[in-house]
Amino acid sequence: MDEKPRSLGPDEAEALSDLGLQVMAALELNLVRRRLEGVLNRASGGFFTLDHEFRFTFANAGAARLLGARADMMPGAPIWTACRVSDRSRLGEGLLRAARTGSPARIEAYHPLSECWLDVAIDPSPDGLTIHVNDITARRREELIQRTSNRILRLIALGGSLPTILRAAARSIGDISPGLRAAIM
């Protein structure tokens, strides 16, 4: 190629400058997006967003862990199938109610796939739902253990029969750990 480089005209120089600014803005936006995803993935709790069809548009690692799903399988998948959430479960009903009413919702629900009690804050947005999820299993177990102890001690103090006390204990164990309910009952 023996052609001599030519000078750019004013319109070409301006177009090249605009293109350079657009490329820089896109690179900066990508960097900000990666940093934000890094922050969200390092968070101990779960954070995810759903579109109006209840498909995942984003899920951090905490959400995948707490919902018992594979993070790589979540984007674009409906929560109903990706995390086996029933629309009749507390979580499913909370999601549907928040989407229908446009009002925030807060629920506590047991999720059998991850075997966790979850504190779920649901915030509707123009794009769908934004959901924050935290594992409250330890707190729920402590509360249930305290109530169970009080119930069994009351039965003993009232002279309850051994079968009655054992049934109450078995029922309480099932309440503390729903996954054990079928094994005990």
VOVORO-702298 format. One line per 4 residues: their letters; for each residue x, y, z of N, C-alpha, C, O, CB. Coordinates in Angstrom, 2 decimals, padded with zeros to 5 digits. Atoms other than C-alpha are relative to their C-alpha. Glycine has a CB too. Layout:
<pts>
A	X/Y/Z/X/Y/Z/X/Y/Z/X/Y/Z/X/Y/Z; ...
</pts>
This chain:
<pts>
MDEK	000.85/-001.16/000.00/000.00/000.00/000.00/000.89/001.22/000.00/001.55/001.52/001.00/-000.96/000.00/001.21; -000.88/-001.16/000.17/001.80/003.07/-001.26/-000.74/001.32/000.15/-000.18/002.37/-000.16/000.66/-000.06/-001.35; 000.75/-001.25/-000.11/-000.93/005.59/-000.53/000.50/000.80/001.18/000.84/000.27/002.24/-001.50/-000.28/000.15; -000.42/-000.93/-001.04/000.01/008.60/001.48/-001.21/000.28/000.90/-002.30/000.52/000.40/000.57/001.31/-000.63
PRSL	001.13/-000.30/-000.89/-002.13/009.16/004.60/-000.55/001.38/-000.29/000.20/002.31/-000.59/000.43/-000.10/001.46; 000.59/-001.30/000.26/-004.55/011.98/004.13/-000.52/000.60/001.29/-000.75/-000.12/002.27/-001.14/-000.11/-001.03; 000.53/-000.71/-001.17/-005.77/014.55/006.61/-001.51/-000.17/000.03/-002.16/-000.29/-001.01/000.39/001.51/-000.04; 001.44/000.08/-000.15/-009.26/014.29/008.01/-000.60/001.39/-000.13/-000.03/002.39/000.31/-000.38/-000.63/001.36
GPDE	000.74/-001.26/000.07/-011.76/016.97/007.20/-000.66/000.28/001.34/-000.70/-000.60/002.19/-001.05/-000.04/-001.14; 000.61/-000.35/-001.29/-013.54/018.80/010.03/-001.18/-000.91/000.37/-001.31/-001.27/001.54/-000.47/001.44/-000.04; 001.14/000.87/-000.30/-016.70/016.64/009.75/000.48/-001.40/000.39/-000.07/-002.02/001.31/-000.93/-000.08/-001.22; -000.54/001.33/-000.32/-014.66/013.41/009.76/000.67/000.01/001.37/000.53/-000.94/002.14/001.00/-000.44/-001.08
AEAL	-000.67/-000.11/-001.30/-012.59/014.58/012.73/-001.02/000.04/001.13/-000.83/-000.59/002.17/000.90/001.25/000.04; 001.05/-000.08/-001.02/-015.75/015.44/014.68/-000.68/-001.35/000.19/-000.95/-001.76/001.31/-001.04/001.08/-000.37; 000.64/001.31/-000.07/-017.35/012.09/013.83/000.92/-001.00/000.72/000.44/-001.79/001.53/-000.34/-000.52/-001.42; -000.96/000.89/-000.66/-014.18/010.24/014.93/000.09/000.32/001.48/000.17/-000.59/002.31/001.39/000.12/-000.66
SDLG	-000.03/-000.41/-001.40/-014.08/012.25/018.16/-001.25/-000.49/000.72/-001.16/-001.00/001.84/000.12/001.53/000.12; 001.26/000.47/-000.59/-017.78/011.43/018.84/000.04/-001.51/000.21/-000.40/-002.02/001.24/-001.19/000.38/-000.89; -000.11/001.45/-000.11/-017.10/007.75/018.16/000.91/-000.38/001.17/000.60/-001.30/001.92/000.53/-000.60/-001.30; -000.91/000.26/-001.12/-014.17/007.81/020.59/-000.67/000.23/001.34/-000.46/-000.55/002.27/001.23/000.89/-000.11
LQVM	000.72/-000.29/-001.24/-016.37/009.38/023.29/-001.04/-001.09/000.29/-001.23/-001.48/001.45/-000.69/001.37/-000.09; 000.99/001.07/-000.18/-019.06/006.73/022.72/000.67/-001.29/000.46/000.14/-001.99/001.33/-000.77/-000.24/-001.31; -000.73/001.20/-000.39/-016.50/003.93/022.99/000.45/000.12/001.46/000.32/-000.84/002.23/001.23/-000.23/-000.92; -000.44/-000.22/-001.39/-015.10/005.43/026.23/-001.18/-000.12/000.96/-001.05/-000.72/002.03/000.68/001.39/000.14
AALE	001.19/000.08/-000.85/-018.61/005.79/027.68/-000.46/-001.45/000.15/-000.84/-001.87/001.24/-001.15/000.87/-000.58; 000.40/001.40/-000.06/-019.43/002.17/026.80/000.95/-000.80/000.88/000.51/-001.65/001.65/-000.05/-000.61/-001.42; -000.99/000.68/-000.83/-016.19/000.95/028.40/-000.19/000.35/001.47/-000.09/-000.52/002.34/001.41/000.36/-000.45; 000.22/-000.44/-001.37/-016.86/003.00/031.53/-001.27/-000.63/000.58/-001.29/-001.07/001.73/-000.09/001.54/000.07
LNLV	001.24/000.62/-000.44/-020.43/001.71/031.75/000.20/-001.49/000.29/-000.33/-002.00/001.28/-001.10/000.20/-001.06; -000.30/001.41/-000.20/-019.19/-001.87/031.41/000.80/-000.21/001.28/000.54/-001.16/002.02/000.77/-000.57/-001.21; -000.79/000.09/-001.23/-016.64/-001.30/034.19/-000.89/000.21/001.22/-000.77/-000.54/002.20/001.14/001.05/-000.02; 000.92/-000.25/-001.11/-019.33/000.15/036.49/-000.92/-001.21/000.21/-001.16/-001.61/001.34/-000.84/001.27/-000.26
RRRL	000.86/001.18/-000.09/-021.62/-002.81/035.70/000.72/-001.17/000.65/000.16/-001.85/001.51/-000.50/-000.40/-001.39; -000.78/001.10/-000.59/-018.86/-005.33/036.52/000.26/000.25/001.48/000.20/-000.68/002.28/001.32/-000.18/-000.75; -000.24/-000.31/-001.42/-018.06/-003.53/039.79/-001.27/-000.21/000.82/-001.21/-000.78/001.91/000.49/001.45/000.16; 001.27/000.16/-000.70/-021.74/-003.44/040.79/-000.34/-001.48/000.15/-000.76/-001.90/001.23/-001.12/000.73/-000.74
EGVL	000.25/001.43/-000.10/-022.17/-007.14/040.00/000.93/-000.64/001.03/000.51/-001.53/001.77/000.17/-000.67/-001.36; -000.94/000.52/-000.99/-019.04/-007.85/042.07/-000.46/000.30/001.42/-000.40/-000.57/002.29/001.39/000.58/-000.22; 000.51/-000.38/-001.32/-020.46/-005.95/045.04/-001.22/-000.85/000.35/-001.30/-001.38/001.46/-000.36/001.52/000.04; 001.21/000.77/-000.26/-023.83/-007.70/044.74/000.31/-001.48/000.22/-000.35/-002.13/001.03/-000.99/000.16/-001.15
NRAS	-000.34/001.41/-000.16/-022.19/-011.13/044.43/000.76/-000.26/001.30/000.76/-001.39/001.79/000.83/-000.47/-001.17; -000.69/000.18/-001.27/-020.09/-010.54/047.56/-000.93/000.17/001.19/-000.56/-000.17/002.31/001.14/000.99/000.11; 000.96/-000.20/-001.08/-023.18/-009.65/049.61/-000.41/-001.35/000.57/-000.56/-002.33/-000.16/-001.25/000.77/-000.50; 000.34/001.27/-000.65/-024.10/-012.33/052.14/-001.44/-000.42/-000.29/-001.73/-001.61/-000.34/000.20/000.10/001.50
GGFF	001.40/000.32/000.29/-027.81/-012.12/051.36/-000.22/-000.17/-001.49/000.69/-000.02/-002.30/-000.92/001.08/000.54; 000.36/000.17/001.40/-029.62/-012.76/048.15/-000.65/001.25/-000.55/-001.37/001.97/000.15/-000.93/-001.19/-000.17; 000.59/-001.13/000.71/-030.60/-010.13/045.63/-000.31/-000.48/-001.41/000.57/-001.01/-002.09/000.96/001.26/000.00; 000.32/000.37/001.38/-032.47/-010.79/042.42/-001.13/000.87/-000.52/-001.87/001.49/000.24/-000.37/-001.48/-000.10
TLDH	001.06/-000.75/000.65/-034.77/-009.14/039.92/-000.74/-000.95/-000.95/-000.17/-001.86/-001.55/000.58/001.23/-000.77; 000.86/000.77/000.89/-037.68/-010.59/037.98/-000.70/000.96/-000.94/-001.06/002.07/-000.54/-001.03/-000.86/000.81; 000.78/-000.84/000.93/-039.36/-009.21/034.87/-001.49/-000.25/000.25/-001.86/-000.94/001.20/000.38/-000.32/-001.49; 001.45/000.12/-000.21/-043.14/-009.02/034.51/-000.54/-001.40/-000.23/-001.67/-001.70/000.15/-000.72/000.96/-000.90
EFRF	000.40/001.41/000.19/-043.28/-012.69/033.48/000.66/-000.88/001.06/000.65/-002.10/000.95/000.39/-000.49/-001.42; -000.66/000.69/-001.12/-041.39/-013.63/036.70/001.23/-000.79/-000.44/001.57/-001.82/000.15/-000.99/-000.94/000.67; -001.27/000.59/000.45/-038.23/-014.52/034.76/001.14/000.78/000.64/001.07/002.00/000.78/000.12/000.02/-001.57; -001.17/-000.65/-000.59/-034.86/-013.80/036.37/000.67/000.91/-001.02/000.96/000.49/-002.14/000.99/-001.05/000.53
TFAN	-000.80/-000.90/000.83/-033.13/-010.75/034.92/001.37/000.20/000.64/002.33/000.58/-000.03/-000.71/001.36/-000.18; -001.28/-000.02/-000.71/-030.39/-010.80/037.58/-000.17/-000.80/001.28/-001.23/-000.77/001.90/000.47/001.46/000.32; -000.02/000.69/-001.29/-029.49/-013.00/040.54/001.44/-000.09/000.46/002.31/-000.53/-000.28/-000.65/-001.43/-000.10; -001.36/000.13/-000.51/-026.44/-012.79/042.75/000.21/-001.41/000.55/-000.72/-002.22/000.59/000.28/001.06/001.10
AGAA	-000.35/001.34/-000.49/-024.65/-015.82/044.19/-000.80/-000.35/001.25/-001.19/-001.50/001.44/001.50/-000.09/000.30; 000.79/000.24/-001.22/-026.49/-015.41/047.52/-001.41/-000.44/-000.33/-001.95/-001.33/000.33/-000.04/001.25/000.86; 001.36/000.39/000.41/-029.87/-015.64/045.78/000.00/-001.43/-000.51/-000.90/-002.21/-000.17/-000.54/000.96/-001.09; -000.07/001.37/000.52/-028.83/-018.80/043.96/000.12/-000.99/001.15/-000.57/-002.01/001.16/001.20/-000.16/-000.97
RLLG	-000.19/000.89/-001.15/-027.66/-020.38/047.22/-001.28/-000.11/000.82/-001.70/-001.21/001.17/001.16/000.50/000.88; 001.18/000.00/-000.86/-030.74/-019.36/049.22/-001.23/-000.59/-000.69/-002.13/-001.09/-000.02/-000.30/001.40/000.46; 001.14/000.56/000.73/-033.15/-020.45/046.48/000.28/-001.41/-000.51/-000.58/-002.02/-001.14/-000.36/000.90/-001.17; -000.33/001.37/000.39/-031.34/-023.73/045.85/000.09/-000.19/-001.49/-000.31/-001.23/-002.01/-001.00/-000.94/000.56
ARAD	-000.07/000.08/001.47/-030.65/-022.99/042.19/001.45/000.19/-000.45/002.30/000.64/000.31/-000.92/001.07/-000.65; -001.32/-000.25/000.60/-027.64/-022.90/039.90/-000.03/001.39/-000.62/-000.89/001.69/-001.44/000.36/-001.09/-001.07; -000.03/-001.38/000.47/-026.68/-019.28/039.20/000.03/000.10/-001.51/-000.58/001.00/-002.09/001.20/000.72/000.59; -000.11/-000.07/001.46/-025.83/-020.02/035.57/-001.30/-000.39/-000.71/-001.46/-000.12/-001.90/001.13/-000.91/-000.48
MMPG	001.26/000.41/000.60/-029.31/-021.45/034.98/-001.13/001.00/000.27/-002.24/000.84/-000.24/-000.40/-001.37/000.52; 001.07/-000.90/-000.41/-031.23/-018.52/036.47/-000.36/001.08/-001.02/-001.55/001.29/-001.25/000.39/000.66/001.28; 000.39/-001.09/000.91/-031.02/-015.67/033.91/-000.96/-000.47/-001.10/-000.67/-001.42/-001.84/001.24/000.62/-000.64; 001.00/000.32/001.01/-034.12/-015.78/031.71/-000.97/-001.09/000.40/-002.00/-001.27/-000.26/000.66/-000.39/-001.25
APIW	000.87/001.11/-000.42/-035.65/-018.71/033.60/-001.10/000.52/000.94/-000.84/001.41/001.74/000.83/-001.11/000.70; 001.06/-000.38/-000.94/-039.01/-018.36/035.38/000.33/-000.52/001.40/000.83/-001.64/001.55/-001.37/-000.55/-000.47; -000.28/000.43/-001.37/-038.69/-018.52/039.17/-000.76/-001.27/000.35/-000.31/-002.07/001.17/-000.36/001.12/001.00; 000.84/001.15/-000.30/-041.45/-021.13/039.19/000.72/-001.31/-000.31/000.57/-002.29/000.41/-001.30/000.07/-000.79
TACR	-000.69/001.23/000.38/-039.24/-023.69/037.42/001.45/-000.02/000.48/001.94/-001.06/000.91/-000.04/-000.19/-001.51; -001.41/-000.04/-000.37/-035.69/-022.54/038.20/000.21/-000.30/001.48/001.21/-000.91/001.86/000.60/001.35/-000.33; -000.14/000.17/-001.45/-036.28/-022.59/041.97/-001.13/-000.80/000.60/-001.26/-000.89/001.83/000.08/001.34/000.67; 001.14/000.80/-000.45/-039.37/-024.79/042.17/-000.85/000.75/001.02/-001.20/000.21/002.07/000.48/-001.32/000.58
VSDR	000.88/-000.80/-000.84/-041.40/-022.00/043.72/-001.42/-000.16/-000.52/-001.69/000.11/-001.69/000.44/001.50/000.03; 001.40/000.15/000.38/-045.11/-022.74/043.68/-000.70/001.34/000.16/-000.40/002.11/001.07/-000.70/-001.08/000.87; 000.76/-001.24/-000.13/-047.51/-019.89/043.06/-000.94/-000.07/001.20/-001.54/000.94/001.58/-000.80/000.28/-001.28; 000.83/000.15/-001.20/-049.42/-021.29/046.06/000.82/000.04/001.29/000.25/000.02/002.38/-000.77/-001.30/-000.07
SRLG	-000.84/-000.09/-001.19/-046.43/-021.10/048.42/-000.04/001.43/000.53/-000.50/002.34/-000.16/001.47/-000.43/-000.31; -000.05/-001.36/-000.55/-045.95/-018.12/050.72/000.83/000.91/-000.89/000.43/002.05/-001.16/000.59/-000.02/001.43; -000.85/-000.81/000.86/-043.11/-016.89/048.51/-000.71/000.31/-001.32/-000.72/001.46/-001.76/001.34/-000.73/-000.28; 000.71/-000.21/001.26/-045.13/-017.38/045.32/-001.15/000.97/000.15/-001.34/001.85/-000.69/-000.52/-001.31/-000.53
EGLL	001.13/-000.91/-000.24/-048.19/-015.65/046.77/000.49/001.42/000.23/-000.13/002.38/-000.23/-000.82/-000.48/001.20; -000.55/-001.33/-000.24/-046.03/-012.75/047.96/000.46/000.67/-001.28/000.22/001.86/-001.48/001.17/-000.08/000.97; -000.44/-000.55/001.28/-044.48/-012.29/044.52/-001.20/000.42/-000.85/-001.20/001.51/-001.43/000.85/-001.03/-000.76; 001.18/-000.30/000.80/-047.86/-012.43/042.78/-000.76/001.21/000.55/-001.21/002.06/-000.22/-000.93/-001.21/-000.05
RAAR	000.72/-001.12/-000.62/-049.47/-010.02/045.28/000.73/001.33/-000.25/000.10/002.33/-000.60/-000.16/-000.23/001.51; -000.77/-001.23/000.23/-046.64/-007.46/044.97/-000.09/000.44/-001.47/-000.21/001.63/-001.75/001.47/-000.20/000.40; 000.11/-000.33/001.43/-046.79/-007.64/041.16/-001.39/000.53/-000.33/-001.54/001.49/-001.09/000.33/-001.23/-000.87; 001.38/-000.38/000.29/-050.59/-007.36/041.10/-000.35/001.37/000.59/-000.99/002.19/-000.07/-000.95/-001.05/000.54
TGSP	000.39/-001.24/-000.68/-050.91/-004.50/043.62/000.97/001.15/-000.23/000.60/002.31/-000.07/-000.13/-000.25/001.46; -001.02/-001.05/000.13/-047.67/-002.64/042.89/000.49/000.49/001.34/001.17/001.52/001.42/-000.54/001.16/-000.80; -000.41/-000.39/-001.36/-047.11/-002.48/046.66/001.11/-000.91/000.49/001.12/-002.10/000.18/-001.20/-000.05/000.97; -001.06/000.84/-000.57/-043.99/-003.68/048.48/-000.60/-001.05/000.93/-001.68/-000.86/001.49/001.02/000.87/000.77
ARIE	000.45/001.07/-000.89/-044.34/-006.90/050.46/001.20/-000.54/000.76/002.33/-000.52/000.27/-000.70/-001.14/-000.80; -001.04/000.64/-000.80/-042.35/-008.57/053.21/-000.61/-001.27/000.58/-001.67/-001.24/001.21/000.55/000.95/001.14; 000.51/001.29/-000.48/-042.80/-012.24/054.04/001.15/-000.82/000.57/002.32/-000.60/000.27/-000.71/-000.76/-001.13; -000.91/001.04/-000.45/-041.12/-015.06/055.89/-000.55/-001.30/-000.56/-001.73/-001.59/-000.42/000.14/-000.04/001.58
AYHP	000.46/001.23/000.64/-041.26/-018.36/054.06/001.07/-001.07/000.08/002.26/-000.78/000.04/-000.39/000.26/-001.46; -000.91/001.13/000.05/-039.72/-021.81/054.21/000.13/-000.42/-001.45/-000.86/-000.58/-002.16/-000.49/-001.19/000.90; -000.23/000.44/001.38/-038.10/-022.84/050.94/000.61/-001.40/000.04/001.78/-001.55/000.39/000.93/001.02/-000.77; -000.47/001.38/-000.14/-037.79/-026.64/050.76/001.22/-000.36/-000.84/002.00/-001.23/-000.45/-001.10/-000.93/-000.33
LSEC	-001.13/000.34/000.86/-035.27/-026.70/047.92/001.33/000.30/000.68/002.28/-000.47/000.55/-000.10/000.76/-001.32; -001.23/-000.36/-000.71/-032.63/-024.92/050.03/-000.08/-000.35/001.48/000.91/-000.21/002.21/000.29/001.48/-000.15; 000.25/000.34/-001.40/-034.13/-026.07/053.36/000.32/001.18/000.92/000.92/001.01/001.98/000.83/-001.21/000.40; -000.24/-001.23/-000.76/-033.99/-022.46/054.62/-001.30/000.74/000.24/-002.21/000.72/-000.58/001.00/000.90/-000.74
WLDV	001.03/-001.00/-000.24/-036.37/-020.06/056.24/000.54/001.30/-000.55/001.69/001.65/-000.28/-000.38/000.12/001.53; -000.45/-001.22/000.67/-036.19/-016.84/054.26/-000.82/001.20/000.43/-002.04/001.12/000.59/-000.08/-000.18/-001.51; 000.64/-001.30/-000.16/-036.96/-013.22/055.04/000.09/000.64/-001.38/001.18/000.86/-001.89/000.67/000.89/001.13; 000.04/-000.45/001.39/-038.07/-011.83/051.68/-000.65/001.39/-000.06/-001.79/001.57/000.36/-000.78/-001.00/-000.89
AIDP	000.53/-001.34/000.23/-038.51/-008.13/050.85/-000.18/000.16/-001.51/000.77/000.03/-002.28/000.94/001.12/000.59; 000.35/-000.09/001.42/-040.27/-007.59/047.51/-000.39/001.44/-000.31/-001.31/001.99/000.30/-001.15/-000.99/-000.37; 000.29/-001.38/000.41/-040.25/-004.18/045.84/-000.34/000.04/-001.48/000.51/-000.28/-002.32/001.21/000.92/000.30; 000.37/-000.15/001.42/-042.19/-003.61/042.60/000.75/001.17/-000.63/001.05/002.16/000.03/-001.53/000.20/-000.15
SPDG	-000.65/-001.07/000.75/-040.50/-001.50/039.95/-000.63/000.02/-001.40/-001.38/-000.89/-001.75/001.57/-000.20/-000.08; 000.55/-000.03/001.37/-041.38/-000.43/036.40/000.43/-001.21/-000.84/-000.26/-001.58/-001.79/000.42/001.28/-000.70; -000.51/001.13/000.78/-039.30/-003.37/035.13/-000.44/-001.36/000.53/-000.18/-002.38/-000.12/001.50/000.05/-000.03; 000.41/001.28/-000.59/-040.81/-006.05/037.40/000.10/000.06/001.51/-000.51/000.92/002.14/000.86/-001.14/-000.54
LTIH	-000.16/000.06/-001.45/-039.78/-006.98/040.94/001.47/-000.05/000.38/002.28/-000.68/-000.30/-000.73/-001.23/000.57; -001.34/000.06/-000.59/-036.64/-006.40/043.00/-000.16/-000.68/001.34/-000.98/-000.26/002.16/000.65/001.44/000.14; 000.20/000.82/-001.19/-036.22/-008.96/045.77/001.32/-000.14/000.76/002.36/-000.46/000.19/-000.55/-001.38/-000.38; -001.12/000.22/-000.92/-033.86/-009.09/048.77/-000.39/-001.19/000.87/-001.50/-001.24/001.40/000.32/001.29/000.88
VNDI	000.28/001.22/-000.75/-033.61/-012.45/050.53/001.10/-000.23/001.02/002.29/-000.12/000.69/-000.13/-001.22/-000.95; -000.97/000.33/-001.04/-031.92/-013.32/053.83/-000.40/-001.30/000.68/-001.58/-001.60/000.84/000.10/001.14/001.03; 000.21/001.26/-000.71/-031.52/-016.64/055.62/-000.28/000.31/001.47/000.57/000.87/002.16/001.23/-000.95/-000.16; 000.36/-000.22/-001.40/-033.34/-016.49/058.95/-000.26/-001.33/000.71/-000.95/-001.38/001.72/-001.25/000.91/000.10
TARR	000.24/001.34/-000.54/-033.27/-020.23/059.65/000.39/-000.09/001.47/-000.37/-000.62/002.27/000.77/-001.03/-000.80; -000.47/000.10/-001.39/-031.24/-019.91/062.87/-000.96/000.72/000.94/-001.30/000.19/002.00/001.43/000.59/000.13; 000.94/-000.75/-000.85/-033.57/-017.25/064.29/-001.32/-000.74/000.15/-001.85/-000.86/001.25/-000.24/001.39/-000.57; 001.28/000.72/-000.04/-036.71/-019.20/063.34/000.11/-001.25/000.87/-000.81/-001.55/001.63/-000.45/-000.38/-001.42
REEL	-000.17/001.21/-000.82/-035.33/-022.39/064.91/000.05/000.34/001.48/-000.56/-000.34/002.30/001.28/-000.75/-000.41; -000.07/-000.41/-001.41/-034.49/-020.58/068.14/-001.38/000.36/000.54/-001.74/-000.05/001.64/000.95/001.19/000.17; 001.36/-000.37/-000.42/-038.00/-019.10/068.32/-000.87/-001.24/000.17/-001.60/-001.36/001.15/-000.63/000.96/-001.02; 000.81/001.22/-000.07/-039.60/-022.48/067.61/000.44/-000.89/001.15/-000.41/-001.48/001.83/000.10/-000.77/-001.31
IQRT	-000.50/000.80/-001.12/-037.37/-024.27/070.12/-000.50/000.57/001.31/-000.91/-000.18/002.20/001.55/-000.06/-000.01; 000.48/-000.64/-001.23/-038.33/-021.75/072.79/-001.50/-000.27/000.20/-001.92/-000.62/001.30/000.26/001.52/-000.04; 001.43/000.27/-000.10/-042.05/-022.12/072.04/-000.28/-001.46/000.31/-001.16/-001.79/001.10/-000.71/000.40/-001.29; 000.16/001.43/-000.21/-041.71/-025.91/071.91/000.32/-000.37/001.45/-000.42/-001.11/002.09/000.89/-000.79/-000.95
SNRI	-000.38/000.29/-001.38/-039.92/-026.05/075.24/-001.10/000.45/000.95/-001.47/-000.29/001.87/001.33/000.69/000.37; 001.06/-000.52/-000.86/-042.60/-023.89/076.84/-001.25/-000.87/-000.09/-001.87/-001.15/000.93/-000.34/001.44/-000.38; 001.18/000.84/000.19/-045.40/-026.03/075.34/000.15/-001.35/000.71/-000.77/-001.80/001.39/-000.26/-000.22/-001.50; -000.21/001.31/-000.61/-043.88/-029.32/076.50/000.07/000.12/001.52/-000.48/-000.72/002.23/001.29/-000.65/-000.54
LRLI	-000.06/-000.21/-001.46/-043.08/-027.96/079.98/-001.40/000.25/000.57/-001.70/-000.22/001.67/000.92/001.19/000.34; 001.38/-000.25/-000.44/-046.70/-026.74/080.26/-000.78/-001.32/000.04/-001.54/-001.56/000.98/-000.69/001.02/-000.94; 000.68/001.30/000.00/-047.98/-030.22/079.27/000.44/-000.85/001.19/-000.38/-001.50/001.83/000.28/-000.75/-001.31; -000.51/000.78/-001.14/-045.75/-031.83/081.88/-000.57/000.55/001.30/-001.02/-000.21/002.16/001.55/000.02/000.04
ALGG	000.52/-000.63/-001.23/-046.81/-029.32/084.56/-001.48/-000.28/000.19/-001.94/-000.38/001.32/000.24/001.51/-000.04; 001.44/000.26/-000.09/-050.48/-029.98/083.74/-000.31/-001.49/000.13/-001.47/-001.89/000.18/-000.71/000.58/-001.22; 000.20/001.44/-000.17/-049.93/-033.74/084.10/-000.39/-000.70/-001.27/-001.10/-001.70/-001.22/-001.03/-000.24/001.04; 000.32/000.63/001.27/-050.19/-034.57/080.40/000.56/-001.41/-000.08/001.58/-001.71/000.53/000.54/000.83/-001.15
SLPT	-000.46/001.38/000.15/-049.85/-038.22/079.43/001.25/-000.04/-000.87/001.50/000.87/-001.67/-001.12/-000.89/-000.62; -001.23/000.16/000.78/-046.60/-039.48/077.94/-000.28/000.00/-001.50/000.45/000.67/-002.23/000.71/-001.29/000.40; 000.28/-000.06/001.45/-048.18/-040.13/074.49/-000.33/001.41/-000.48/000.08/001.81/-001.57/-001.16/-000.94/-000.34; 000.34/-001.38/000.37/-049.57/-036.58/074.44/001.26/000.85/-000.08/001.43/001.65/-001.00/-000.99/000.62/001.02
ILRA	-001.26/-000.76/-000.03/-046.18/-035.14/075.37/000.88/-000.39/-001.18/001.47/000.49/-001.81/000.75/-000.23/001.34; -000.83/000.46/001.13/-044.38/-037.28/072.75/-000.56/000.49/-001.34/000.21/000.87/-002.22/000.08/-001.52/000.00; 000.61/-000.52/001.24/-046.88/-036.26/070.02/000.32/001.49/-000.15/000.64/001.95/-001.25/-001.53/-000.23/000.00; -000.32/-001.44/000.04/-046.33/-032.59/070.92/001.47/000.21/-000.36/001.79/001.11/-001.14/-000.32/000.67/001.35
AARS	-001.43/-000.12/000.30/-042.55/-033.09/070.81/000.26/-000.32/-001.48/001.02/000.39/-002.14/000.83/-000.93/000.91; -000.19/000.38/001.40/-042.73/-034.86/067.42/-000.52/001.08/-000.93/000.13/001.42/-001.92/-000.72/-001.34/-000.30; 000.57/-001.07/000.82/-045.00/-032.15/065.98/000.92/001.23/000.02/001.11/001.88/-001.00/-001.42/000.39/000.52; -000.89/-001.15/-000.13/-042.63/-029.48/067.28/001.29/-000.19/-000.78/001.81/000.75/-001.38/000.32/000.27/001.46
IGDI	-001.21/000.28/000.79/-039.60/-031.17/065.72/-000.30/000.21/-001.48/000.52/000.75/-002.21/000.51/-001.45/000.25; 000.41/-000.23/001.38/-041.48/-031.16/062.42/-000.14/001.47/-000.33/000.16/001.90/-001.45/-001.31/-000.70/-000.29; 000.10/-001.46/000.22/-042.17/-027.44/062.86/001.38/000.63/-000.09/001.60/001.53/-000.89/-000.81/000.66/001.13; -001.36/-000.57/-000.02/-038.51/-026.72/063.63/000.73/-000.34/-001.29/001.42/000.51/-001.86/000.79/-000.52/001.22
SPGL	-000.66/000.44/001.22/-037.27/-028.72/060.66/-001.02/-000.67/-000.91/-001.20/-001.88/-000.85/001.17/-000.97/000.32; 001.07/000.57/000.84/-040.04/-029.16/058.06/000.45/-001.19/-000.84/-000.37/-002.04/-001.18/-000.54/001.06/-000.92; -000.48/001.13/000.79/-037.83/-031.55/056.08/-000.08/-001.32/000.78/-000.13/-002.39/000.17/001.43/000.26/-000.44; 000.08/001.22/-000.82/-038.00/-034.02/059.01/-001.45/-000.40/000.29/-001.68/-001.50/000.80/000.74/000.21/001.31
RAAI	001.40/000.24/-000.37/-041.81/-033.82/059.35/-000.46/-001.38/-000.45/-001.05/-002.13/000.34/-000.92/001.08/-000.61; 000.48/001.29/000.52/-042.50/-036.85/057.12/000.69/-001.17/000.69/000.08/-002.22/000.88/000.24/-000.09/-001.51; -000.74/001.08/-000.65/-039.82/-038.94/058.84/-000.53/-000.26/001.41/-000.50/-001.39/001.89/001.50/000.31/000.04; 000.45/000.14/-001.39/-041.27/-038.29/062.30/-001.45/-000.43/000.07/-001.80/-001.30/000.87/000.19/001.32/000.75
M	001.44/000.23/-000.10/-045.01/-038.35/061.64/-000.39/-001.31/-000.57/-001.57/-001.66/-000.56/-000.76/001.08/-000.67
</pts>
